[in-house]
Amino acid sequence: AAHVSQPFLLGLSGGVDSSLLAAISSPTSLVSVGVEGSSDQREAGRLVHQMGWNCTAKTLSKEQACVIIKEVISILRNKGVEADPINVGVGAVNYVLCQEAERQGFKMLMGGLGAEEIFGGYHMHVEWMKQDPASSHEKCWDRLANTEQRDLARDEAIAKEFNITSKAPFLDEQLVAYAMRIDPKLKVRGTERKSILRELAVQCGVPQEFAFRKKVAAQYGSGFDKVIGSLTKEMNVKGKKNVIQQLK
């Protein structure tokens, strides 16, 4: 991330992954995305205030969020990517970031995809460490393969729509190889996940409260999942998957 010569936009959520990338890579532009009242936008706002960074806050009304959700569903369907609640919620965040990159004249978008997989960021990593620490890395490799098929397919489908290149520095081959040689006990300590990455973030200047902020998945932190959930009541449809199927 520190050696990208091309100007790029970085989405900032106020979590450890994007905060660390912002601290070490000097992004040309920082953008936070969220539906009104979202936790990611609130935390990103607090972080940039503390750090003295400039950040564009893209705050969306529920109506604007609904339009974006429909656009994302359409893009994913057209590209043969599964339009489930997670892909649509995360994809909606990326859609806004790509839209903003296009508006600001950037051709590259950078994100924190892959950090969970290589540094043990999911609740399942805690379970794996309890049950069988020795095989936890093997399971991480499986998750990484799934990331390529699923998350990258989603992110690239949306980026292509805007003619933007999507970069995931945590999926750099050398970094992945290095991270997967680190003792899993340094990544997951009790119920704390991504311990070693959080400690690194503090050393790189990220304030402790943001480096150790509890993980909030993009679809939740941005508020897009809540909007999809509210549509189940409005449309009188059971379940977010069924709502997405009915949205055109």
Protein Blocks (a to p, Z undefined) as FASTA:
>chain_A
ZZcfbdcddddehiaklmmmmmmnopabdcddddehiaklmmmmmmmmmnopacdddddd
fklmmmmmmmmmmmmmmnopacdfklmmmmmmmmmmmmmmmmnopabdcdfehjlmmnop
afklmmmmmmommlmmmmmmmmmmmmmmmmmmmmmmmmmmnopacddfklgmklmmmmmm
pcfklmpghjaghklmmmmmmmnopafklmmgccddfklmnommmmmmmmmmmnopghjk
lmmmmpZZ
